[in-house]
């Protein structure tokens, strides 16, 4: 199997600052390809939900994210993929943010 998943989402932090618990729903498009058979592909829906903790570091608004993410690409098809993962990410900014 091969697939390409493109999603958009919005991270909502339950705090006035960039530090705190967050949720991030995502939705988008997925194209799955069956590489074992005759090369048939299917288009479908990509869905994900992430929850975790955001920790602001430094003075430029950089953050470290710790989260748990569930992802379901092309649900309902035999080419569908679903996963549950622990995520650690570092998000940085080139410019200082005005508050």
C-alpha positions in Angstrom: 0.0 0.0 0.0 1.0 3.6 -0.6 -0.9 6.7 0.3 -0.7 10.4 0.3 -2.7 12.3 3.0 -3.2 16.0 3.1 -5.0 17.5 6.1 -5.8 20.9 7.6 -6.5 21.5 11.2 -6.7 24.0 14.0 -4.9 23.7 17.4 -7.0 25.1 20.3 -5.0 25.7 23.5 -7.0 25.8 26.7 -5.0 28.7 28.0 -4.4 32.5 27.5 -0.7 31.7 26.7 0.9 29.2 24.4 1.4 26.8 27.3 -1.4 24.4 28.2 -3.5 21.5 27.1 -4.7 21.5 23.5 -6.9 19.6 21.0 -6.4 19.6 17.3 -9.0 18.1 14.9 -7.9 17.7 11.3 -9.7 16.7 8.1 -8.6 16.4 4.5 -8.0 14.2 1.5 -6.2 10.9 0.9 -5.3 8.9 -2.2 -4.5 5.2 -1.6 -2.7 2.9 -4.0 -2.7 -0.9 -3.9 0.8 -1.8 -5.0 0.3 -5.5 -4.6 -2.5 -5.9 -7.1 -3.3 -4.1 -10.4 -2.3 -0.6 -9.2 -5.9 0.5 -8.4 -6.1 3.7 -6.4 -9.0 5.1 -4.4 -9.7 8.7 -3.2 -11.2 9.3 0.2 -11.3 11.2 3.5 -8.5 11.7 5.9 -9.4 12.4 9.6 -7.3 12.9 12.6 -7.7 14.0 16.3 -4.8 15.0 18.5 -4.7 16.0 22.1 -1.8 16.9 24.3 0.3 19.6 26.0 2.0 22.6 24.5 5.0 24.1 26.3 6.3 27.6 25.3 10.1 27.8 25.3 12.2 30.9 24.8 11.1 34.4 24.0 10.0 34.0 20.3 6.9 31.9 20.8 8.6 28.6 20.1 6.8 25.6 21.5 7.4 21.9 22.3 4.3 19.7 21.8 3.6 16.4 23.5 0.5 14.7 22.2 -1.4 11.5 21.4 -2.8 11.3 17.8 -5.4 9.0 16.2 -5.5 9.1 12.4 -7.9 7.3 10.0 -7.2 7.6 6.3 -9.8 6.3 3.9 -12.0 4.8 6.5 -14.3 2.0 5.3 -12.1 0.9 2.3 -9.8 -2.1 2.2 -7.0 0.3 1.4 -7.7 2.3 4.6 -5.0 2.9 7.3 -5.6 3.9 10.9 -3.0 4.6 13.5 -2.5 5.7 17.1 0.8 7.5 17.9 2.6 9.5 20.5 3.9 12.8 19.1 6.8 15.0 20.2 7.3 18.1 18.1 9.2 21.4 18.2 7.5 24.4 16.5 9.6 27.5 15.9 9.1 31.0 14.7 11.6 33.1 12.7 10.1 36.4 14.0 9.1 37.6 17.5 5.3 37.7 17.9 3.6 40.8 19.2 1.2 40.1 22.1 
